[in-house]
Amino acid sequence: MTRAAILQAAPAERRLRLLSCNILAGASVQRYSEYVTRSINAVLPGRNKMDNLDRLAEVLPQFDVIGLQEADAGSLRSGFLNQTRYLAETAGMPYWSHQPNRAMARLAHSANGLISRLQPHSVLDYPLPSRIPGRGALLAQFGEGGSALAVMVAHLSLSAPARTRQLGFIAELLQDFPHAVLMGDLNTEPGSAEMDHLFNKCSLQPPAQSTPTFPSWKPRRALDHILTSAAVRLDKVWTLPQAFSDHLPLAAEICLPAHVGGKSSASDRHR
């Protein structure tokens, strides 16, 4: 094959599938009353939580990069299991990292998690500004320099003023990356004032349409997001039909120039 033929055969773009999921430390909630009636289960390990994690692990191999929120980093409620690591190993995904955030003695230890088929060049942890500490953002960089894909996983506060500060901080971190993705439970809808603040400060784009994810049993609010910068084409966004917590998992397929995101692997989706 001639060099010209090789160049012609090389894909001009790569497709990646992303998943963002607030897993509520493995707990399953099917109605608002269960926040009260099952409150004791929230701080205790159990077979139901493991079954729920195993069901999620069966889904993960469909995706290339997964962002988790409210994964337990290893405390009483998870049976002292690092849930991000467990999901990655059970799903057969080669790379994982986690960012422990708010620890409540030994009862609960929430974390953001990253699971990936692609090898990150770097993974950095950032505490998010808040009057009450305990929120964080995890920034993974795939590739280097101008060819890097930056993927941030975040779980924001319940307070609108806190979210405004947090999204401003995130915008500053991502503004130098032409190819950037923000995914996570942002606890606000796409048309909110704090989201406008984000879009005005960096190249992340508002979603074309709202995708409700909460509550999982009757989704009405779009609290979970996968946002991309202008240089990343967002081809498809959808929710998974399976509910693994009180949020539906949010999925997306993105398209990048072939040179962006580090080395290609046989499992990359080039189309």
Backbone as JSON, one array per atom type, in Angstrom:
{
  "sequence": "MTRAAILQAAPAERRLRLLSCNILAGASVQRYSEYVTRSINAVLPGRNKMDNLDRLAEVLPQFDVIGLQEADAGSLRSGFLNQTRYLAETAGMPYWSHQPNRAMARLAHSANGLISRLQPHSVLDYPLPSRIPGRGALLAQFGEGGSALAVMVAHLSLSAPARTRQLGFIAELLQDFPHAVLMGDLNTEPGSAEMDHLFNKCSLQPPAQSTPTFPSWKPRRALDHILTSAAVRLDKVWTLPQAFSDHLPLAAEICLPAHVGGKSSASDRHR",
  "N": [[0.85, -1.2, 0.0], [0.56, 2.18, -0.89], [2.03, 5.25, 0.48], [0.25, 7.37, 0.2], [-2.16, 6.0, 0.01], [-2.29, 4.87, 2.52], [-2.51, 7.14, 4.12], [-4.93, 8.05, 3.18], [-6.59, 6.02, 4.07], [-6.48, 6.27, 6.79], [-8.39, 7.15, 9.63], [-10.22, 10.21, 9.85], [-11.38, 11.13, 12.07], [-12.34, 10.44, 15.47], [-14.57, 8.58, 17.46], [-16.09, 8.72, 20.63], [-17.67, 7.22, 23.39], [-19.39, 8.42, 26.18], [-20.22, 8.35, 29.68], [-22.1, 9.51, 32.39], [-22.76, 9.23, 35.82], [-24.51, 9.42, 38.77], [-24.19, 7.48, 41.48], [-25.14, 7.1, 44.05], [-23.81, 5.76, 46.08], [-24.3, 3.09, 45.55], [-26.88, 2.61, 46.36], [-30.39, 2.04, 45.81], [-33.19, 3.87, 44.84], [-36.65, 4.26, 44.58], [-38.81, 5.83, 44.99], [-39.82, 8.95, 46.53], [-40.42, 8.61, 49.27], [-38.76, 6.6, 50.09], [-36.34, 7.71, 50.74], [-36.61, 8.23, 53.39], [-37.75, 5.86, 54.55], [-35.83, 3.98, 53.95], [-33.58, 4.94, 55.14], [-31.79, 3.93, 57.04], [-30.53, 1.96, 55.6], [-28.91, 3.43, 54.01], [-26.56, 3.91, 55.33], [-25.48, 1.47, 55.76], [-23.82, -1.49, 54.61], [-24.79, -3.87, 52.05], [-26.35, -6.68, 50.33], [-28.03, -5.85, 48.3], [-26.93, -3.44, 47.42], [-24.51, -4.32, 46.32], [-25.49, -5.96, 44.28], [-26.66, -4.0, 42.71], [-24.41, -2.49, 41.92], [-23.13, -4.47, 40.42], [-24.93, -4.78, 38.31], [-24.64, -2.3, 37.09], [-21.95, -2.47, 36.34], [-22.1, -4.28, 34.24], [-22.98, -2.72, 32.18], [-21.03, -0.81, 31.69], [-18.85, -1.51, 29.86], [-19.77, -0.68, 27.36], [-18.95, 1.86, 27.0], [-16.43, 4.47, 26.7], [-15.28, 6.41, 28.39], [-16.06, 7.0, 31.71], [-17.76, 8.87, 34.13], [-18.19, 9.1, 37.58], [-20.32, 10.01, 40.28], [-20.86, 10.48, 43.77], [-19.77, 8.0, 44.46], [-18.68, 5.57, 46.76], [-15.74, 5.83, 48.66], [-14.76, 3.96, 50.37], [-16.03, 2.95, 53.11], [-18.19, 2.4, 55.97], [-20.79, 2.2, 54.82], [-20.35, 1.08, 52.34], [-19.26, -1.31, 52.89], [-16.59, -0.94, 53.28], [-15.49, -0.83, 50.76], [-13.88, 0.29, 47.85], [-15.71, 1.76, 45.59], [-15.41, 2.76, 42.98], [-13.08, 1.52, 42.03], [-13.95, -1.15, 42.24], [-16.05, -1.24, 40.35], [-14.64, -0.67, 37.97], [-12.83, -2.85, 37.79], [-14.58, -5.04, 37.8], [-15.99, -4.56, 35.47], [-13.98, -4.87, 33.66], [-12.47, -2.72, 32.77], [-9.57, -0.86, 31.99], [-8.41, 1.45, 33.28], [-8.65, 3.54, 36.12], [-9.58, 6.08, 38.45], [-9.96, 7.99, 41.46], [-11.53, 10.55, 43.45], [-11.62, 11.24, 46.58], [-13.89, 12.97, 48.64], [-16.02, 14.35, 50.7], [-15.8, 13.12, 53.91], [-17.52, 11.32, 56.35], [-16.82, 10.64, 59.31], [-16.36, 7.24, 59.76], [-18.55, 6.36, 58.5], [-19.52, 7.18, 55.95], [-18.07, 7.98, 52.81], [-17.83, 9.98, 50.37], [-17.08, 10.18, 46.84], [-15.77, 11.41, 43.71], [-15.49, 9.64, 40.65], [-13.46, 8.19, 38.05], [-13.51, 6.17, 35.25], [-11.96, 4.44, 32.64], [-11.38, 3.51, 29.23], [-9.33, 4.49, 27.82], [-5.95, 5.52, 28.28], [-5.16, 7.86, 30.69], [-3.19, 10.86, 30.41], [-2.7, 12.49, 32.54], [-4.17, 12.95, 35.81], [-5.89, 15.12, 37.8], [-6.83, 16.48, 40.98], [-9.21, 18.74, 42.28], [-10.31, 20.79, 44.88], [-13.51, 22.22, 45.22], [-14.72, 25.59, 45.44], [-16.56, 26.47, 48.3], [-18.8, 27.27, 50.95], [-19.24, 25.27, 52.78], [-16.96, 22.8, 53.07], [-16.07, 20.04, 50.88], [-16.86, 19.43, 48.32], [-15.78, 18.49, 45.05], [-13.73, 18.43, 42.02], [-12.63, 16.41, 39.39], [-10.06, 16.22, 37.13], [-9.2, 14.88, 34.14], [-6.7, 14.35, 31.74], [-6.33, 13.46, 28.46], [-3.9, 12.63, 26.28], [-1.54, 15.17, 25.11], [-0.61, 18.69, 25.26], [-1.78, 20.68, 22.55], [-3.22, 18.63, 21.49], [-4.67, 17.46, 23.44], [-7.41, 15.97, 25.19], [-9.55, 17.18, 27.53], [-11.22, 16.03, 30.31], [-13.57, 16.63, 32.69], [-14.89, 15.65, 35.79], [-17.5, 16.3, 37.96], [-19.29, 17.17, 40.97], [-21.67, 19.21, 42.05], [-22.68, 21.79, 44.44], [-25.73, 22.16, 46.44], [-26.6, 24.72, 46.77], [-27.34, 27.68, 45.0], [-25.67, 30.09, 44.89], [-23.2, 28.93, 45.66], [-22.84, 27.09, 43.58], [-22.5, 28.86, 41.45], [-20.0, 30.01, 42.04], [-18.47, 27.69, 41.93], [-18.8, 26.81, 39.26], [-17.66, 28.97, 37.94], [-15.01, 28.62, 38.76], [-14.47, 26.12, 37.58], [-14.73, 26.84, 34.88], [-12.47, 28.47, 34.56], [-10.45, 26.55, 34.84], [-10.86, 24.97, 32.57], [-10.7, 26.64, 30.38], [-8.37, 26.86, 28.88], [-8.22, 24.62, 27.33], [-8.83, 23.52, 24.16], [-10.32, 21.28, 23.44], [-12.64, 20.05, 25.36], [-14.53, 18.51, 28.0], [-17.18, 18.55, 30.25], [-18.61, 16.7, 32.75], [-21.19, 15.44, 34.89], [-23.08, 15.49, 38.01], [-24.57, 18.34, 38.27], [-26.43, 19.61, 39.71], [-28.22, 21.53, 38.84], [-30.32, 23.07, 36.34], [-30.04, 23.3, 32.71], [-30.7, 25.91, 31.81], [-30.24, 27.69, 33.88], [-29.16, 30.56, 35.86], [-26.59, 30.26, 36.9], [-25.5, 28.39, 35.17], [-25.46, 29.85, 32.81], [-23.48, 31.61, 33.54], [-21.26, 29.89, 33.5], [-21.16, 29.22, 30.7], [-20.61, 31.69, 29.6], [-18.02, 32.16, 30.37], [-16.25, 30.29, 29.35], [-15.47, 27.92, 26.68], [-17.35, 25.91, 26.67], [-20.44, 24.54, 25.57], [-23.95, 25.35, 25.57], [-26.46, 22.8, 26.04], [-28.26, 21.33, 23.29], [-30.81, 20.49, 23.81], [-32.88, 19.86, 26.68], [-32.29, 17.18, 28.94], [-33.94, 15.25, 30.99], [-33.06, 13.75, 34.12], [-33.6, 13.29, 36.76], [-36.16, 12.79, 39.22], [-35.06, 9.35, 39.13], [-37.14, 7.53, 38.81], [-39.23, 8.95, 37.74], [-38.38, 11.0, 35.65], [-37.9, 14.47, 35.72], [-36.29, 16.65, 35.98], [-33.39, 18.15, 34.63], [-30.58, 17.54, 35.81], [-28.15, 16.33, 35.55], [-25.29, 16.39, 33.45], [-23.56, 16.36, 30.29], [-21.32, 18.22, 28.88], [-19.78, 19.9, 26.16], [-16.91, 21.48, 24.62], [-16.67, 23.95, 21.97], [-15.1, 22.86, 19.96], [-15.47, 20.17, 20.09], [-17.53, 17.8, 18.79], [-20.79, 17.11, 19.63], [-22.65, 14.44, 19.2], [-24.81, 12.88, 20.05], [-27.07, 12.5, 22.75], [-28.33, 10.77, 25.5], [-30.43, 9.07, 27.93], [-29.85, 6.22, 30.0], [-31.99, 3.38, 30.16], [-31.98, 1.85, 32.45], [-32.21, 2.22, 35.96], [-29.92, 3.0, 38.38], [-29.71, 4.33, 40.68], [-30.96, 7.25, 42.36], [-30.77, 8.95, 40.26], [-30.94, 8.94, 36.69], [-28.55, 7.38, 34.56], [-26.55, 9.36, 32.37], [-25.76, 9.47, 28.99], [-23.48, 10.0, 26.23], [-22.37, 10.55, 22.87], [-19.44, 11.55, 21.36], [-17.53, 13.35, 18.88], [-14.26, 13.63, 17.69], [-11.3, 15.22, 16.29], [-8.99, 12.95, 14.77], [-6.44, 12.99, 15.91], [-6.68, 13.87, 18.46], [-6.83, 13.3, 21.96], [-4.99, 11.41, 22.78], [-3.23, 8.23, 22.34], [-4.61, 5.99, 19.97], [-6.72, 3.1, 20.38], [-7.58, -0.37, 19.79], [-10.17, -0.55, 20.5], [-11.3, 1.92, 20.21], [-13.84, 3.95, 18.77], [-14.03, 4.4, 15.56], [-15.6, 5.96, 12.98]],
  "CA": [[0.0, 0.0, 0.0], [1.36, 3.4, -0.97], [1.86, 6.18, 1.59], [-0.97, 8.13, -0.05], [-3.3, 5.13, 0.32], [-2.33, 4.73, 3.98], [-3.04, 8.38, 4.65], [-6.33, 8.13, 2.82], [-7.33, 5.04, 4.86], [-6.47, 6.66, 8.2], [-9.62, 7.87, 9.97], [-10.05, 11.64, 10.11], [-12.01, 11.47, 13.34], [-12.58, 9.33, 16.38], [-15.79, 8.71, 18.25], [-16.01, 8.19, 21.98], [-18.91, 7.2, 24.16], [-19.2, 8.88, 27.54], [-21.31, 8.07, 30.6], [-22.04, 10.17, 33.69], [-23.72, 8.53, 36.66], [-24.52, 9.56, 40.22], [-24.57, 6.11, 41.86], [-25.71, 7.1, 45.4], [-23.07, 4.74, 46.85], [-24.86, 1.77, 45.29], [-28.26, 2.49, 46.84], [-31.46, 2.17, 44.82], [-34.36, 4.59, 45.35], [-37.7, 4.19, 43.58], [-39.83, 6.84, 45.3], [-39.3, 9.89, 47.51], [-40.59, 8.12, 50.64], [-37.68, 5.68, 50.44], [-35.25, 8.44, 51.38], [-36.86, 8.12, 54.83], [-37.97, 4.49, 54.99], [-34.6, 3.2, 53.78], [-32.46, 5.77, 55.57], [-30.79, 3.11, 57.74], [-29.77, 1.24, 54.58], [-27.95, 4.35, 53.38], [-25.28, 3.89, 56.05], [-25.08, 0.09, 55.99], [-23.59, -2.26, 53.39], [-25.82, -4.88, 51.83], [-26.32, -7.42, 49.08], [-28.72, -5.07, 47.27], [-25.99, -2.47, 46.86], [-23.56, -5.04, 45.46], [-26.21, -6.36, 43.07], [-26.83, -2.79, 41.91], [-23.12, -2.21, 41.3], [-22.86, -5.49, 39.4], [-25.75, -4.46, 37.14], [-24.0, -1.16, 36.43], [-20.7, -2.94, 35.73], [-22.41, -4.94, 32.98], [-23.26, -1.69, 31.18], [-19.89, 0.08, 31.48], [-18.0, -1.78, 28.68], [-20.29, -0.01, 26.16], [-18.49, 3.25, 27.01], [-14.99, 4.68, 26.7], [-14.93, 7.2, 29.57], [-17.2, 7.04, 32.63], [-17.61, 9.71, 35.3], [-19.08, 8.72, 38.67], [-20.47, 10.89, 41.43], [-21.35, 9.78, 44.96], [-19.2, 6.68, 44.66], [-18.06, 5.52, 48.09], [-14.3, 5.57, 48.58], [-14.41, 2.91, 51.31], [-16.53, 3.28, 54.44], [-19.14, 1.41, 56.46], [-21.95, 2.0, 53.97], [-19.98, 0.27, 51.18], [-18.49, -2.46, 53.36], [-15.2, -0.52, 53.13], [-15.13, -1.13, 49.37], [-13.72, 1.4, 46.93], [-16.67, 1.39, 44.55], [-14.88, 3.07, 41.64], [-12.17, 0.42, 41.67], [-14.73, -2.37, 42.06], [-16.75, -1.17, 39.07], [-13.66, -0.77, 36.88], [-12.29, -4.21, 37.7], [-15.66, -5.95, 37.44], [-16.32, -4.3, 34.06], [-12.82, -5.12, 32.82], [-11.95, -1.46, 32.24], [-8.18, -0.87, 32.46], [-7.93, 2.62, 34.01], [-9.6, 4.15, 37.03], [-9.04, 7.0, 39.44], [-11.06, 8.54, 42.24], [-11.25, 11.76, 44.21], [-12.41, 11.27, 47.82], [-14.27, 14.31, 49.03], [-16.54, 14.53, 52.06], [-15.78, 11.93, 54.76], [-18.31, 11.44, 57.57], [-16.21, 9.64, 60.18], [-16.18, 6.01, 58.97], [-19.87, 5.95, 58.03], [-19.68, 7.43, 54.52], [-16.94, 8.72, 52.24], [-18.2, 10.2, 48.97], [-15.97, 10.44, 45.92], [-15.93, 11.38, 42.27], [-14.7, 8.56, 40.07], [-13.21, 8.14, 36.61], [-13.19, 4.85, 34.7], [-11.66, 4.74, 31.25], [-10.73, 2.56, 28.33], [-8.15, 5.2, 27.33], [-5.01, 5.83, 29.35], [-4.99, 9.31, 30.89], [-1.84, 11.39, 30.57], [-2.65, 13.0, 33.91], [-5.43, 13.11, 36.52], [-5.69, 16.09, 38.87], [-7.95, 16.71, 41.86], [-9.39, 20.12, 42.7], [-11.44, 21.11, 45.76], [-14.33, 23.3, 44.69], [-15.03, 26.61, 46.45], [-17.85, 26.32, 48.95], [-18.8, 27.62, 52.37], [-19.09, 23.98, 53.47], [-16.02, 22.02, 52.26], [-16.45, 18.66, 50.59], [-17.16, 19.24, 46.9], [-14.55, 18.48, 44.28], [-13.74, 18.16, 40.59], [-11.53, 15.56, 38.95], [-9.73, 16.6, 35.76], [-8.36, 13.93, 33.43], [-6.21, 14.83, 30.45], [-5.96, 12.39, 27.54], [-3.03, 13.27, 25.32], [-0.76, 16.31, 25.61], [-0.57, 19.93, 24.49], [-2.95, 21.03, 21.77], [-3.95, 17.41, 21.13], [-5.25, 16.88, 24.64], [-8.82, 16.02, 25.52], [-9.72, 17.38, 28.97], [-12.52, 15.56, 30.79], [-13.74, 16.95, 34.1], [-16.02, 15.04, 36.49], [-17.79, 17.17, 39.1], [-20.57, 17.08, 41.68], [-21.76, 20.56, 42.59], [-23.45, 22.03, 45.66], [-27.17, 22.38, 46.34], [-26.82, 26.16, 46.84], [-27.08, 28.38, 43.73], [-24.45, 30.92, 44.97], [-22.02, 28.05, 45.67], [-22.67, 26.56, 42.23], [-21.96, 29.93, 40.61], [-18.55, 30.07, 42.3], [-17.85, 26.45, 41.47], [-18.77, 26.79, 37.8], [-16.65, 29.94, 37.55], [-13.72, 27.97, 38.97], [-14.33, 25.1, 36.55], [-14.51, 27.53, 33.61], [-11.06, 28.89, 34.52], [-9.62, 25.36, 34.62], [-11.07, 24.39, 31.24], [-10.66, 27.62, 29.29], [-7.17, 26.71, 28.05], [-8.3, 23.37, 26.57], [-9.78, 23.62, 23.04], [-11.17, 20.1, 23.43], [-12.97, 19.86, 26.77], [-15.81, 17.93, 28.37], [-17.57, 18.6, 31.67], [-19.72, 15.79, 33.01], [-21.46, 15.22, 36.3], [-24.31, 15.96, 38.64], [-24.32, 19.76, 38.52], [-27.5, 20.06, 40.61], [-28.94, 22.67, 38.28], [-30.81, 22.83, 34.99], [-29.18, 23.98, 31.72], [-31.03, 27.31, 31.6], [-30.12, 28.47, 35.11], [-28.23, 31.69, 35.81], [-25.22, 29.81, 37.14], [-25.0, 27.74, 33.95], [-25.12, 30.94, 31.9], [-22.18, 32.09, 34.01], [-20.26, 28.96, 32.95], [-21.06, 29.32, 29.25], [-20.03, 32.99, 29.26], [-16.62, 32.24, 30.78], [-15.39, 29.33, 28.66], [-16.01, 27.51, 25.38], [-18.39, 24.89, 26.79], [-21.65, 24.95, 24.85], [-25.24, 24.91, 26.13], [-27.02, 21.64, 25.32], [-29.3, 21.65, 22.3], [-32.09, 20.24, 24.45], [-32.81, 19.4, 28.06], [-32.45, 15.73, 29.09], [-34.22, 15.01, 32.41], [-32.42, 12.58, 34.73], [-33.97, 13.18, 38.17], [-35.75, 11.54, 39.86], [-34.9, 8.28, 38.15], [-38.4, 6.81, 38.59], [-40.1, 9.81, 36.93], [-37.45, 12.12, 35.41], [-38.48, 15.77, 35.39], [-35.28, 17.71, 36.08], [-32.12, 17.87, 33.96], [-29.53, 17.91, 36.76], [-26.9, 15.69, 35.12], [-24.9, 17.01, 32.19], [-22.31, 16.13, 29.56], [-21.15, 19.45, 28.1], [-18.56, 19.88, 25.37], [-16.46, 22.74, 24.05], [-17.09, 24.14, 20.58], [-14.28, 22.04, 19.07], [-15.87, 18.77, 20.26], [-18.89, 17.64, 18.26], [-21.66, 16.27, 20.44], [-23.56, 13.87, 18.21], [-25.98, 12.21, 20.6], [-27.19, 12.46, 24.21], [-29.49, 9.97, 25.89], [-30.38, 8.45, 29.25], [-30.0, 4.77, 30.0], [-33.3, 3.01, 30.74], [-31.81, 1.25, 33.77], [-31.97, 3.14, 37.08], [-29.01, 2.42, 39.35], [-29.78, 5.18, 41.88], [-32.06, 8.2, 42.2], [-30.53, 9.65, 38.99], [-30.68, 8.1, 35.52], [-27.25, 7.65, 33.92], [-26.61, 10.17, 31.16], [-24.76, 9.02, 28.02], [-23.27, 10.86, 25.07], [-21.36, 10.17, 21.89], [-18.77, 12.73, 20.85], [-16.64, 13.16, 17.74], [-13.04, 14.43, 17.81], [-10.27, 14.96, 15.29], [-8.34, 11.68, 15.08], [-5.19, 13.16, 16.67], [-7.0, 14.38, 19.8], [-7.21, 12.33, 22.97], [-3.96, 10.4, 23.05], [-3.07, 7.13, 21.41], [-5.79, 5.21, 19.66], [-6.68, 1.68, 20.71], [-8.45, -1.14, 18.91], [-11.56, -0.41, 20.94], [-11.83, 3.24, 19.86], [-14.9, 3.87, 17.76], [-13.78, 5.26, 14.39], [-16.63, 5.71, 11.96]],
  "C": [[0.88, 1.24, 0.0], [1.09, 4.29, 0.24], [0.57, 6.97, 1.42], [-2.2, 7.31, 0.32], [-3.44, 4.96, 1.83], [-2.95, 5.97, 4.6], [-4.53, 8.51, 4.37], [-7.16, 7.19, 3.68], [-7.41, 5.43, 6.34], [-7.73, 7.47, 8.53], [-9.34, 9.33, 10.29], [-10.63, 12.04, 11.45], [-12.11, 10.21, 14.19], [-13.84, 9.63, 17.18], [-15.58, 8.06, 19.61], [-17.4, 8.23, 22.6], [-18.62, 7.5, 25.62], [-20.43, 8.54, 28.38], [-21.07, 8.82, 31.9], [-23.13, 9.58, 34.57], [-23.49, 8.85, 38.13], [-25.04, 8.24, 40.77], [-25.09, 6.0, 43.29], [-25.12, 5.98, 46.25], [-23.67, 3.35, 46.7], [-26.3, 1.61, 45.71], [-29.24, 2.68, 45.69], [-32.65, 2.83, 45.48], [-35.4, 4.62, 44.24], [-38.87, 5.12, 43.86], [-39.27, 7.73, 46.41], [-39.38, 9.36, 48.93], [-39.45, 7.21, 51.07], [-36.44, 6.39, 50.97], [-35.37, 8.35, 52.9], [-36.94, 6.66, 55.26], [-36.73, 3.62, 54.86], [-33.37, 3.97, 54.27], [-31.38, 4.96, 56.29], [-29.93, 2.34, 56.74], [-28.7, 2.11, 53.93], [-26.59, 4.3, 54.06], [-24.82, 2.47, 56.36], [-24.81, -0.6, 54.66], [-24.7, -3.3, 53.21], [-25.71, -5.52, 50.46], [-26.99, -6.63, 47.96], [-27.78, -4.06, 46.61], [-25.0, -3.16, 45.92], [-24.24, -5.49, 44.17], [-26.39, -5.17, 42.13], [-25.54, -2.42, 41.2], [-22.8, -3.21, 40.2], [-23.68, -5.25, 38.15], [-25.15, -3.29, 36.37], [-22.73, -1.6, 35.71], [-20.94, -3.64, 34.4], [-22.59, -3.95, 31.84], [-21.98, -0.94, 30.76], [-19.04, -0.25, 30.25], [-18.52, -1.17, 27.38], [-19.67, 1.37, 25.98], [-16.96, 3.31, 27.11], [-14.5, 5.43, 27.94], [-16.19, 7.35, 30.42], [-16.86, 7.95, 33.8], [-18.64, 9.33, 36.35], [-19.14, 9.84, 39.7], [-21.14, 10.08, 42.55], [-20.97, 8.31, 44.96], [-18.56, 6.67, 46.05], [-16.6, 5.1, 47.95], [-13.84, 4.48, 49.53], [-14.8, 3.28, 52.72], [-17.54, 2.21, 54.83], [-20.24, 1.14, 55.46], [-21.64, 1.18, 52.72], [-19.27, -1.02, 51.59], [-17.0, -2.22, 53.18], [-14.62, -0.93, 51.76], [-14.96, 0.15, 48.59], [-14.57, 1.08, 45.7], [-16.2, 1.71, 43.15], [-13.97, 1.94, 41.17], [-12.96, -0.85, 41.4], [-15.43, -2.36, 40.7], [-15.79, -1.33, 37.9], [-13.18, -2.21, 36.7], [-13.37, -5.21, 37.29], [-16.04, -5.8, 35.96], [-15.17, -4.6, 33.12], [-12.27, -3.88, 32.15], [-10.56, -1.22, 32.82], [-7.76, 0.29, 33.35], [-9.03, 3.19, 34.91], [-8.86, 5.09, 37.98], [-10.21, 7.53, 40.24], [-10.58, 9.73, 43.05], [-12.14, 11.76, 45.45], [-12.68, 12.71, 48.23], [-14.73, 14.34, 50.49], [-16.56, 13.2, 52.81], [-16.59, 12.21, 56.03], [-17.89, 10.33, 58.53], [-15.91, 8.4, 59.34], [-17.5, 5.52, 58.39], [-20.01, 6.08, 56.52], [-18.51, 8.26, 54.02], [-17.19, 8.87, 50.73], [-16.99, 10.53, 48.12], [-16.5, 10.63, 44.51], [-15.05, 10.27, 41.73], [-14.56, 8.7, 38.58], [-12.83, 6.71, 36.25], [-13.01, 5.03, 33.2], [-11.05, 3.55, 30.5], [-9.43, 3.16, 27.79], [-7.24, 5.52, 28.51], [-4.86, 7.34, 29.5], [-3.51, 9.68, 30.95], [-1.64, 11.93, 31.98], [-4.06, 13.05, 34.48], [-5.17, 14.01, 37.72], [-6.97, 16.28, 39.66], [-8.01, 18.17, 42.27], [-10.54, 20.21, 43.7], [-12.2, 22.28, 45.17], [-14.66, 24.31, 45.78], [-16.44, 26.42, 46.99], [-17.73, 26.71, 50.41], [-18.65, 26.38, 53.24], [-18.17, 23.11, 52.61], [-16.56, 20.62, 51.96], [-16.87, 18.41, 49.16], [-15.86, 19.29, 46.12], [-14.79, 18.23, 42.8], [-12.48, 17.39, 40.24], [-11.29, 15.86, 37.48], [-8.74, 15.6, 35.16], [-7.97, 14.5, 32.08], [-5.73, 13.64, 29.64], [-5.17, 13.01, 26.4], [-2.37, 14.51, 25.92], [-0.91, 17.51, 24.7], [-1.88, 20.21, 23.79], [-3.78, 19.84, 21.33], [-4.64, 16.76, 22.32], [-6.77, 16.99, 24.64], [-8.92, 16.12, 27.03], [-11.13, 16.95, 29.34], [-12.59, 15.83, 32.29], [-15.01, 16.29, 34.62], [-16.26, 15.85, 37.75], [-19.16, 16.87, 39.68], [-20.72, 18.37, 42.47], [-22.71, 20.65, 43.79], [-24.94, 22.21, 45.37], [-27.52, 23.87, 46.32], [-26.45, 26.83, 45.52], [-25.85, 29.29, 43.82], [-23.18, 30.07, 44.96], [-21.78, 27.49, 44.27], [-22.1, 27.61, 41.29], [-20.45, 30.05, 40.79], [-17.85, 28.84, 41.75], [-17.75, 26.39, 39.95], [-17.81, 27.84, 37.25], [-15.24, 29.37, 37.68], [-13.45, 26.92, 37.9], [-14.05, 25.74, 35.19], [-13.06, 27.98, 33.47], [-10.14, 27.71, 34.25], [-9.69, 24.86, 33.18], [-10.84, 25.36, 30.1], [-9.44, 27.49, 28.38], [-7.17, 25.43, 27.22], [-9.3, 23.55, 25.43], [-10.78, 22.47, 23.02], [-11.45, 19.71, 24.88], [-14.37, 19.3, 26.93], [-16.0, 18.13, 29.87], [-18.75, 17.67, 31.85], [-19.93, 15.64, 34.51], [-22.84, 15.67, 36.72], [-24.06, 17.4, 39.06], [-25.42, 20.39, 39.36], [-28.2, 21.32, 40.14], [-29.32, 22.37, 36.84], [-30.02, 23.68, 33.98], [-29.47, 25.46, 31.54], [-30.86, 28.19, 32.82], [-29.09, 29.59, 34.96], [-26.8, 31.24, 36.03], [-24.64, 29.06, 35.94], [-24.67, 28.78, 32.9], [-23.76, 31.52, 32.25], [-21.05, 31.21, 33.47], [-20.06, 29.18, 31.46], [-20.43, 30.65, 28.81], [-18.54, 33.06, 29.54], [-15.7, 31.24, 30.1], [-16.1, 28.85, 27.4], [-17.0, 26.36, 25.47], [-19.71, 25.43, 26.23], [-22.92, 24.51, 25.58], [-25.76, 23.71, 25.36], [-28.13, 22.08, 24.37], [-30.69, 21.44, 22.89], [-31.87, 19.71, 25.86], [-33.07, 17.9, 28.12], [-32.69, 15.42, 30.57], [-33.61, 13.7, 32.92], [-32.89, 12.33, 36.16], [-35.43, 13.56, 38.36], [-35.8, 10.38, 38.86], [-36.21, 7.58, 37.83], [-39.41, 7.63, 37.79], [-39.32, 11.08, 36.59], [-38.16, 13.4, 34.97], [-37.43, 16.87, 35.33], [-33.97, 17.26, 35.43], [-30.97, 18.36, 34.85], [-28.17, 17.36, 36.38], [-26.58, 16.16, 33.7], [-23.63, 16.4, 31.62], [-22.2, 17.28, 28.58], [-19.81, 19.4, 27.37], [-18.21, 21.27, 24.88], [-16.82, 22.78, 22.56], [-16.33, 23.24, 19.61], [-14.59, 20.55, 19.18], [-17.31, 18.64, 19.78], [-19.67, 16.65, 19.12], [-22.75, 15.72, 19.54], [-24.86, 13.34, 18.79], [-25.93, 12.26, 22.11], [-28.45, 11.67, 24.55], [-29.33, 9.47, 27.33], [-30.5, 6.94, 29.1], [-31.34, 4.42, 30.65], [-33.17, 2.42, 32.14], [-31.55, 2.33, 34.82], [-31.09, 2.43, 38.1], [-28.99, 3.22, 40.65], [-30.99, 6.09, 41.74], [-31.87, 9.11, 40.99], [-30.42, 8.62, 37.87], [-29.28, 8.39, 35.0], [-27.45, 8.42, 32.62], [-25.45, 9.78, 30.25], [-24.65, 10.0, 26.88], [-22.25, 10.23, 24.14], [-20.77, 11.44, 21.31], [-17.85, 12.35, 19.69], [-15.49, 14.14, 17.84], [-12.18, 14.25, 16.57], [-9.44, 13.75, 15.72], [-7.12, 11.83, 15.96], [-5.44, 13.58, 18.11], [-7.35, 13.23, 20.74], [-6.21, 11.24, 23.23], [-3.97, 9.3, 22.03], [-4.38, 6.39, 21.21], [-5.6, 3.77, 20.11], [-7.67, 0.96, 19.8], [-9.91, -0.95, 19.25], [-12.11, 0.98, 20.69], [-12.86, 3.09, 18.74], [-14.63, 4.87, 16.64], [-14.86, 4.94, 13.36], [-16.65, 6.88, 10.99]]
}
